[in-house]
Amino acid sequence: MNKKYLLYILVAIVVLVIIFIVFTKIDKKETKNKENQIESASIEKNESTEEYVVYDSNGEMIANSIDKDSLEIYKIDPDYNPNP
Protein backbone atom coordinates (compact mmCIF):
# COMPACT_ATOMS: atom_id res chain seq x y z
CA MET A 1 0.00 0.00 0.00
CA ASN A 2 2.83 2.37 0.85
CA LYS A 3 4.56 1.72 -2.50
CA LYS A 4 1.36 2.63 -4.34
CA TYR A 5 1.23 6.08 -2.73
CA LEU A 6 4.91 6.61 -3.46
CA LEU A 7 4.29 5.77 -7.11
CA TYR A 8 1.39 8.27 -7.28
CA ILE A 9 3.53 10.98 -5.72
CA LEU A 10 6.41 10.33 -8.15
CA VAL A 11 4.05 10.41 -11.14
CA ALA A 12 2.55 13.68 -9.90
CA ILE A 13 6.01 15.23 -9.49
CA VAL A 14 7.06 14.15 -12.99
CA VAL A 15 3.87 15.63 -14.47
CA LEU A 16 4.43 18.93 -12.62
CA VAL A 17 8.02 19.13 -13.84
CA ILE A 18 6.91 18.53 -17.44
CA ILE A 19 4.21 21.22 -17.14
CA PHE A 20 6.75 23.65 -15.67
CA ILE A 21 9.19 23.03 -18.55
CA VAL A 22 6.50 23.51 -21.19
CA PHE A 23 5.25 26.79 -19.70
CA THR A 24 8.80 28.09 -19.33
CA LYS A 25 9.53 27.42 -23.01
CA ILE A 26 6.26 29.06 -24.08
CA ASP A 27 7.04 32.15 -21.99
CA LYS A 28 10.54 32.43 -23.46
CA LYS A 29 9.13 32.11 -26.97
CA GLU A 30 6.56 34.87 -26.38
CA THR A 31 9.22 37.14 -24.90
CA LYS A 32 11.48 36.55 -27.89
CA ASN A 33 8.62 37.29 -30.32
CA LYS A 34 7.87 40.57 -28.54
CA GLU A 35 11.52 41.57 -28.64
CA ASN A 36 11.67 40.79 -32.35
CA GLN A 37 8.60 42.90 -33.02
CA ILE A 38 10.05 45.87 -31.18
CA GLU A 39 13.36 45.66 -33.04
CA SER A 40 11.87 44.93 -36.45
CA ALA A 41 10.97 48.51 -37.44
CA SER A 42 12.65 51.79 -36.61
CA ILE A 43 11.50 55.33 -37.25
CA GLU A 44 14.13 57.95 -38.06
CA LYS A 45 13.91 61.58 -39.03
CA ASN A 46 15.46 62.66 -42.31
CA GLU A 47 16.80 66.13 -41.54
CA SER A 48 17.21 67.20 -45.17
CA THR A 49 13.59 66.55 -46.18
CA GLU A 50 12.00 67.00 -42.71
CA GLU A 51 10.25 63.63 -43.12
CA TYR A 52 10.10 60.59 -40.89
CA VAL A 53 11.15 57.30 -42.48
CA VAL A 54 10.41 53.74 -41.31
CA TYR A 55 13.12 51.13 -41.86
CA ASP A 56 12.67 47.38 -41.45
CA SER A 57 15.16 45.06 -39.75
CA ASN A 58 17.14 44.77 -43.01
CA GLY A 59 17.57 48.54 -43.25
CA GLU A 60 15.20 48.93 -46.18
CA MET A 61 12.75 51.83 -46.25
CA ILE A 62 9.14 50.76 -45.66
CA ALA A 63 7.30 54.08 -45.57
CA ASN A 64 7.74 57.81 -45.03
CA SER A 65 5.56 60.63 -43.75
CA ILE A 66 5.79 64.14 -42.34
CA ASP A 67 3.87 62.93 -39.28
CA LYS A 68 5.70 60.53 -36.94
CA ASP A 69 2.47 59.36 -35.24
CA SER A 70 1.07 57.93 -38.46
CA LEU A 71 4.12 55.65 -38.75
CA GLU A 72 3.77 54.07 -35.29
CA ILE A 73 1.62 51.27 -36.78
CA TYR A 74 4.77 49.92 -38.44
CA LYS A 75 6.37 49.35 -35.04
CA ILE A 76 3.38 47.26 -33.97
CA ASP A 77 2.92 45.46 -37.30
CA PRO A 78 5.94 45.72 -39.63
CA ASP A 79 3.98 44.00 -42.42
CA TYR A 80 1.23 46.63 -42.37
CA ASN A 81 0.05 47.51 -45.87
CA PRO A 82 -2.26 50.53 -46.12
CA ASN A 83 -3.16 49.65 -49.74
CA PRO A 84 -3.91 45.92 -49.80
Backbone bond lengths (Angstrom), bond angles and torsions (degrees), N, CA, C in turn:
res aa  C-N    CA-C-N  psi(-1)  N-CA   C-N-CA  omega(-1)  CA-C   N-CA-C  phi
1 M - - - 1.452 - - 1.526 110.77 -
2 N 1.303 116.66 -39.77 1.453 121.79 -178.94 1.529 110.87 -66.91
3 K 1.340 117.47 -36.98 1.456 121.39 179.45 1.524 110.98 -66.82
4 K 1.319 117.28 -32.22 1.455 121.72 179.47 1.538 110.70 -65.08
5 Y 1.320 116.68 -43.82 1.467 120.48 178.45 1.519 110.97 -66.65
6 L 1.306 117.46 -37.83 1.457 121.54 177.54 1.526 110.31 -63.10
7 L 1.322 116.71 -41.15 1.462 121.19 177.40 1.528 110.69 -62.92
8 Y 1.315 118.48 -43.88 1.468 122.21 178.04 1.528 111.07 -61.54
9 I 1.302 116.83 -41.70 1.461 120.72 -179.84 1.527 110.13 -66.43
10 L 1.320 118.13 -42.59 1.461 120.90 178.96 1.525 111.56 -64.46
11 V 1.321 117.16 -41.24 1.468 120.57 177.47 1.524 110.26 -63.37
12 A 1.315 117.60 -41.96 1.463 121.21 178.88 1.526 110.78 -63.01
13 I 1.308 118.01 -41.56 1.467 121.69 179.42 1.533 110.18 -64.83
14 V 1.314 117.32 -43.22 1.464 120.66 179.00 1.526 110.59 -62.21
15 V 1.320 117.47 -42.84 1.465 121.27 178.68 1.531 110.32 -63.08
16 L 1.318 118.13 -42.99 1.464 121.29 178.55 1.523 111.81 -63.36
17 V 1.308 117.34 -39.81 1.465 120.79 178.24 1.526 110.25 -64.52
18 I 1.320 117.48 -42.83 1.465 120.73 178.85 1.524 110.50 -63.40
19 I 1.315 117.63 -43.56 1.473 121.29 177.95 1.517 110.24 -61.36
20 F 1.320 117.84 -43.32 1.462 122.23 179.23 1.529 110.70 -60.27
21 I 1.326 117.60 -44.29 1.462 121.57 -179.49 1.521 110.89 -64.33
22 V 1.318 117.32 -42.64 1.465 120.88 -179.60 1.521 110.61 -63.43
23 F 1.329 117.88 -47.32 1.462 120.20 -179.52 1.514 111.86 -65.91
24 T 1.305 118.77 -33.76 1.459 121.49 177.66 1.523 110.53 -65.41
25 K 1.327 117.28 -42.96 1.461 120.47 178.63 1.522 111.55 -66.04
26 I 1.324 117.49 -39.38 1.463 120.81 178.62 1.526 110.09 -64.12
27 D 1.319 117.52 -42.69 1.457 121.41 179.65 1.522 111.00 -63.64
28 K 1.316 117.57 -42.21 1.468 120.83 178.38 1.520 110.82 -63.83
29 K 1.323 116.94 -38.48 1.455 121.05 -179.65 1.529 110.91 -66.20
30 E 1.341 117.04 -42.62 1.462 120.76 178.53 1.514 110.94 -64.97
31 T 1.329 117.27 -40.51 1.459 120.97 178.73 1.520 110.12 -63.23
32 K 1.315 116.94 -42.26 1.461 120.92 -179.91 1.522 110.59 -65.12
33 N 1.330 117.84 -40.11 1.463 121.68 178.44 1.524 111.04 -63.32
34 K 1.323 117.14 -41.12 1.460 120.62 178.67 1.518 110.86 -65.27
35 E 1.328 116.98 -41.34 1.453 120.33 178.40 1.521 110.54 -63.94
36 N 1.314 117.82 -39.41 1.458 121.09 178.98 1.514 111.31 -65.84
37 Q 1.322 117.43 -37.86 1.458 120.32 178.47 1.514 110.88 -64.95
38 I 1.319 117.01 -41.38 1.456 120.13 -178.08 1.519 110.52 -66.37
39 E 1.329 117.78 -38.77 1.453 121.41 -177.15 1.526 113.29 -84.62
40 S 1.312 118.64 -8.08 1.447 120.40 -171.37 1.526 114.16 -75.89
41 A 1.313 119.23 -25.94 1.460 121.25 179.66 1.518 109.40 -133.35
42 S 1.328 115.38 139.23 1.461 119.41 177.58 1.524 109.48 -130.85
43 I 1.313 115.22 142.84 1.460 121.36 179.95 1.522 107.96 -108.46
44 E 1.329 115.53 126.33 1.461 120.97 179.26 1.515 109.40 -129.63
45 K 1.319 115.08 152.47 1.463 119.90 179.82 1.519 108.99 -97.20
46 N 1.316 115.20 129.32 1.462 121.54 175.44 1.528 106.95 -90.42
47 E 1.313 116.54 109.01 1.467 121.12 -174.37 1.529 112.75 -66.15
48 S 1.317 117.91 -32.80 1.464 119.58 -176.49 1.529 112.53 -71.82
49 T 1.324 117.55 -35.12 1.471 119.66 -179.07 1.523 112.66 -105.02
50 E 1.340 117.81 -3.98 1.464 122.64 -178.69 1.531 111.90 59.60
51 E 1.328 116.97 31.89 1.458 122.26 177.37 1.520 109.74 -114.39
52 Y 1.323 114.43 156.54 1.464 120.92 172.58 1.526 108.02 -98.50
53 V 1.333 115.48 138.40 1.462 121.02 -176.78 1.525 108.60 -124.89
54 V 1.343 116.48 137.84 1.459 121.98 177.28 1.525 107.90 -102.72
55 Y 1.344 115.24 127.89 1.457 121.55 177.07 1.521 109.19 -114.11
56 D 1.336 116.84 141.70 1.461 120.02 176.27 1.530 109.69 -83.58
57 S 1.331 116.55 -175.32 1.461 120.80 -176.23 1.522 112.44 -66.58
58 N 1.331 118.46 -19.21 1.457 122.35 178.07 1.520 112.67 -89.02
59 G 1.330 117.11 -3.32 1.456 121.45 -179.53 1.511 113.88 87.33
60 E 1.315 117.78 8.75 1.458 121.00 178.80 1.523 110.34 -89.01
61 M 1.328 115.98 143.81 1.459 120.74 -179.31 1.525 109.85 -72.29
62 I 1.347 115.78 130.66 1.464 121.12 178.15 1.522 110.19 -98.40
63 A 1.335 115.71 -48.76 1.470 120.29 -176.61 1.517 109.26 -156.02
64 N 1.336 115.36 165.17 1.462 120.52 174.60 1.523 109.61 -143.55
65 S 1.333 114.99 155.88 1.460 120.38 -178.57 1.528 108.54 -164.43
66 I 1.322 116.13 160.28 1.461 118.97 175.67 1.525 110.83 -84.80
67 D 1.337 115.95 -12.35 1.460 121.93 -179.43 1.526 109.82 -110.70
68 K 1.333 116.86 118.23 1.463 121.44 -177.85 1.533 111.37 -66.78
69 D 1.322 118.15 -35.16 1.463 121.45 -176.99 1.529 112.72 -63.36
70 S 1.305 117.26 -32.17 1.464 119.50 -179.78 1.524 111.99 -71.71
71 L 1.328 117.87 -15.57 1.465 121.71 -179.47 1.523 113.07 -95.13
72 E 1.321 118.14 -4.67 1.464 121.02 -179.07 1.527 112.71 -63.13
73 I 1.327 118.60 -24.19 1.467 121.68 179.04 1.522 110.80 -61.38
74 Y 1.333 117.13 -28.86 1.464 120.58 -179.47 1.526 111.96 -71.79
75 K 1.318 117.97 -23.91 1.465 120.37 174.67 1.526 110.28 -72.46
76 I 1.320 116.32 -36.60 1.461 120.92 179.70 1.524 110.08 -76.22
77 D 1.323 116.78 -46.72 1.466 121.97 -177.71 1.528 108.77 -132.69
78 P 1.344 117.34 93.92 1.464 120.47 -177.44 1.530 113.74 -62.15
79 D 1.321 118.41 -20.31 1.458 121.72 -179.83 1.522 112.37 -92.43
80 Y 1.312 117.70 12.18 1.458 122.23 -178.47 1.528 110.24 -59.39
81 N 1.317 115.97 132.14 1.460 121.39 178.95 1.527 107.88 -127.92
82 P 1.330 118.25 108.55 1.461 119.65 -177.45 1.526 113.59 -70.32
83 N 1.325 117.20 -19.06 1.472 121.97 179.05 1.521 110.02 -121.33
84 P 1.320 117.49 78.18 1.486 118.83 -176.07 1.499 114.09 -67.99
